[in-house]
Each structure stands twice: as C-alpha cells, then as structure tokens.
Amino acid sequence: MDIQEVKVLLSADQYGRVAIVRRKDGLLCLYQHWHWTPEVQRSAGLGDGEDRRWTTAYDALLYNDIEPVSGVYGSVEDAEKEARRLLGLETE
C-alpha cells in the first residue's frame, strides 16, 4: 500500500498518533493508532507493561490491515482540526 503521510500529530502523552494521509483522489483522510500505557497493560494482566510511545516517523507497517477513520477532508487545516479533536488536543 502506498501511503503518503502529509502530517502526523501525537497526543500530549505520545500514546496516541493520528496521521493525515493524502488519498489517490487528492483528498485527505486520517489514520489513528493508540498504545496502552504501561499501567493499563499491567492492570489488564499483560505483563510488566512496556512503555511504547509513538513518534512521527513513517512506518509502512502501521497501515497493514487498518482502515482510515471515517471522514474525508479537502484541506490539511480541516483534517488537522479533526486529528486534534481525536487526540484531545483541541484548543478553545
């Protein structure tokens, strides 16, 4: 799959990642990824809890077997506004 990330935003704690991706038709969509915090991993009985935080680095494997978030955007600004909302970064 040929993915063209235009911009990547991270949540304040870096456990959330939303990429703004250009589609083949020129419009934009969002892909969202989350890691569980070490505390959540431990409380769910998933071992010691690895601290895995996202970066903005591109990794093609992130897009295997995942669909974009519902919605299509005509501008980076509109897509970024929704990405910020998904990550809890919206400002008043």
Summary of the structure (lengths in Angstrom):
residues: 92
radius of gyration: 14.3
end to end distance: 36.8
largest distance: 44.2
contacts: 228
relative contact order: 0.28
helix: 24%
strand: 28%
